[in-house]
């Protein structure tokens, strides 16, 4: 099921919020490899009307993939090849004017949300790796209880004791790792790695 977020330009002025609204619809456009087969003869009148009345929006790191797709004849939706893809996290940061030059600050924002306080944070969410022929496909949303998450974090903390890292699981699906200092690494958001081969998506740096 797709998730939809609504954001207004102003939280103080209700009238302004009624006039300008951002819709962020995850996974609205399918990968080009099989999009044409799915979109063939597909009619979505409500979506067509919404996109036709929308306006494209420039961002600091690219173009937001919202409200900027052309509708072609027969009700088919043209794939937005002219728009550089952004992760959901980077898109949300752009909408809320959160700086994300070195990547969306997912970990520190979610750490505050989960009441973990200050520190150098990384997300360490549990995932499942499924072997499919010559690929290891990453699957999120692992079915795990709060007790199991707490036990696993305790085991990880015992294993890495004295190495400047500590694991927390305030929610079974949201794990955090607090570090003594922020590492110089580049990572891929879970939303972009989900369902894909992990080869080439692992953290890089030191």
MARTI-496499 format. One record per residue: x, y, z of N, C-alpha, C in turn. Coordinates in steps of 0.02 Angstrom, whole numbers, plus 50000, padded with zeros to 5 digits. Example, Ala and Ser with C-alpha at 12.3 -4.5 7.8 and 13.67 -1.06 7.14 Angstrom:
MARTI-496499
506604971650390506154977550390506604983550390
506424988850354506844994750357506455000250394
This chain:
MARTI-496499
500424994050000500005000050000500445006250000
500275010949957500665017249955500455021650013
500945025450037500815030150090500815037150062
500385041450088500325048250064500425053050121
500845057950110500955063250159500725069850130
500395074050170500185080750148500555085850190
500835091050157501185096350191500955103050164
500835107750206500655114450185501255119050192
501255124350152501805129150155501805132850222
501235133750253501205137550315500775133850365
501045132750425500655129650477500285134850519
500435141050509500125146350548499515149350514
499515149450448498965152550411498545147150376
497955145850400497535140650371497335142350300
497235148750287497045150750220497585149250170
498225150650188498775149150144498845141650134
498705137850185498755130650179498235127850131
497655131050128497145128750082497325130150010
497745135049997497925136949929498515133149901
498955130749944499555127449920499705121349962
499705115549931499815109349967500295104949927
500775101849961501215096949930500935089949944
500915085949892500745078849900501365074749885
501575070649932502135066149921501855059049919
501855055949861501575049249852502135044549835
502295040149881502865035649870502695030449817
503195028949776503145023649726502575024749677
502435031049661501905032449613502095030149543
502725031149524502955029249458503405023149463
503235018149424503605011849426504265012349388
504735007749401505355007649363505225006849289
505645009849248505545009849176505555002849146
505884998049180505954991349153505274988049140
504774989349182504134986149172503544991049177
503694997649177503165002649184502695002549124
502975001849063502555002349004502014996949002
502184990949025501694985649025501134986849075
501294989749132500794991049183500364997049164
500665002249135500305008349119499875007749056
499985002649016499605001948954498855001548968
498475005948935497735006148941497505007549013
497945010249054497755011949123497445018849125
496845019349153496495025749160496415027449233
496675033249252496625035749321496375042949318
495725044049307495465050849297495625055749354
495545053449416495665057949473496395060049476
496845055149466497565056749467497755061149409
497465059749350497615063949292497415071149304
496825072149333496595079049347497045082449398
497255078849449497685081849501498355083749472
498655079249432499315080749403499265086349352
498715086549314498635091749263498585098649295
498305099049355498225105449389498825107149433
499285102449441499865103649483500395107649447
500895109649484501455113549457502105110349480
502595110049435503255107249454503605112149501
504015109449544504365113449595505105112049592
505505117149587506235116349589506465115549661
506985111549671507285110849737508025112149732
508365112349789509075113949789509505108249762
509255102049767509655096349746509385093049684
508855095549656508565092549597507865094949589
507455091149554506765092949546506345087949584
505885090449624505465085949662505005082049616
504965075449623504555071349579503825071549598
503545077749606502855078449624502525083449580
501915081849556501515086549518501865088949455
502245084749421502635087349365502665082349307
502175077849303502185072749252501665074249199
501845073449137501385074649082500905068849074
500295070349053499805065249038499765064548962
499855058648938499845057548866499175054548846
499065053948782498425051648756498255044648780
497605043348784497375036848805497415035648879
497555040948917497575040248989498215037449016
498705036248973499345033648997499765039149028
500165037349077500575042249112501285041649089
501575047049064502265046849041502735046049100
503235041749093503725040849147504155047149152
504265049849213504625056149221505375055449213
505605053849153506315052749143506705059249148
506375065049140506725071349142506845073749213
506605070049263506665072149333507165067749369
507665070749399508155066849438507815063949500
507855057449511507505054449568507805056549634
507365057849682507565059449750507275054149797
507625052849850507355048249900506775051649936
506355047549966505795050350005506065054850060
506605052650093506885056450148507145063250125
507495063350068507755069650041507185074350021
506645071449993506075075449974505745078750035
505655074950089505355077750149505795083150180
506455082050178506915087250204506845093650163
506795092950097506715098850054506075102550072
505525099050082504895102250096504905105950163
505295103450210505325106550276505955110850285
506305112150229506905116450231507435113850278
507515107350281508035104250322508655103050278
509235105950296509835104950255510015097550249
510175095350188510365088350179510875087750124
511385091950125511905091750074512275085150074
512415082450134512785076250139512315070250150
511685071150132511185066050143510675068250194
510065065550188509535067350234509715065050305
509655069550354509845067750424509305063550457
509205057550431508665053250455508785051150528
509385048950543509535046150609509435051250665
509745057250662509655061850718508935064250727
508565065050671507875067150677507455061750709
507535055450688507145050050717507365048550789
508005049850805508235048850874507885053750921
507815059950899507455064850939506725062850947
506425060550891505725058250893505635052550942
506125048050945506075042250991506325043751061
506505050151074506705052051142507385049751163
507855048851116508515046351132509015051851149
508845058051138509295063351158509845064851107
510355068451130510885070651086511405065151075
511795066051022512325061251007512435060750932
512925056750913513055055250842512685048850826
512175049450785511715043850775511745041150704
511665034550698511545031150635510935026750645
510535025850593509995020950595510285014050582
510035009150619510265002250611509664997550612
509174998950569508554995250569508664987850550
508294983350581508354976250563508054974950494
508384970850454508154969050388508254961550377
507944959050325508044952050305508374951950237
508884947750229509224946950165509014940350135
508694940650077508444934550044508884932949984
509134926849983509544924649927509094922849868
509204926249812508844924949751509344923949694
509494917649681510004915949631510664919149650
510884924049611511534927249624511454933949660
510874935249690510754941649723510564940649796
510724945649836510484946149904510004952049906
509364950649911508854955849909508684957949980
508684964549992508544967250058507794968250067
507524965550121506814966150136506734969350205
506404975150208506304978550272505704975750310
505514979250363504924977450402504944970250427
505494968550459505574961850488505084961050547
504744955350548504284953850602504674952150665
504704956850711505094956050772504734959650829
504744956650888504414959750945504874964550981
504584968551025504994973351063505494969751108
505284964151138505744960351181506324957451140
506174954751081506694951951039507184957451017
506914963350999507344968850979507804970951036
507524971351097507924973251155508474968151168
508314961751162508804956451174509364956751122
509184957851059509694958251006510144964251016
509864969951035510274975951047510744974751107
510494971451159510924969951216511504965351195
511364960551152511894956051127512404959951085
512164964451043512614968451002513044972951046
512744975851098513124980251143513664976451180
513524970251199514044966151232514614964651183
514434963351120514934961551070515384967451053
515094973451049515474979351028515674983751087
515664981151147515844985151205516544988051197
516624994451215517274997751211517475000051142
517034999251093517205001251024516855007651002
516555011251050516265017751034515605017450999
515225012051008514555011550978514085008051027
513445010351025512935007551069512275007351031
511925001651036511305000550999510695001651043
510175004551012509545005851047508975003651001
508435001351031507844999350992507215002151026
507085008651020506485011551050505845008951018
505905006250957505345003250921505614997050885
505244991650881505514985550849505754986650778
505474991450742505674992750673506164998550666
506295002150720506745007850718507315006850768
507875004750743508475003950785508945009750771
509315011650823509805017050817510475014750845
511005017550818511675016250844512005022950860
512185023850924512535029950946513275028750943
513625033450911514345032850901514725038150941
515345036550957515765041450992515915047350947
515985046150882516085051550834515775049450768
515565054450729515225053050666515715050550615
515595044750585516055041950535515995045550468
516525045150429516525048150362516305042850312
515645041650309515375036450266514785039150226
514645035850172514045037250131513595031250133
512955032250148512475026750154511885027950107
511495022750098510895022950056510285022350102
509795026850095509195026350137508845019650128
508545017150181508205010750178507655010750125
507325016350117506785016650067507035015449997
507665017049983507945015949917508255008949910
508455005949965508774999449962508264993749966
507664995149991507164989850000506984986549934
506994979949934506804976149875507344975749822
507944978149836508474978249787509064973849809
509484972249761510094968549775510564973049816
510824970449871511234974649915511924976149885
512114972549833512754973849801512774981049776
513264984849798513324991849779512934996649822
512554994049871512144998349914512414998749985
512954995050000513234995050067513585001650082
513665003150145513995009350166514715009550139
514915015550118515595016450090515935021950129
516575020950143516965025850180517305022450239
517455026450290517785023650348517575027450411
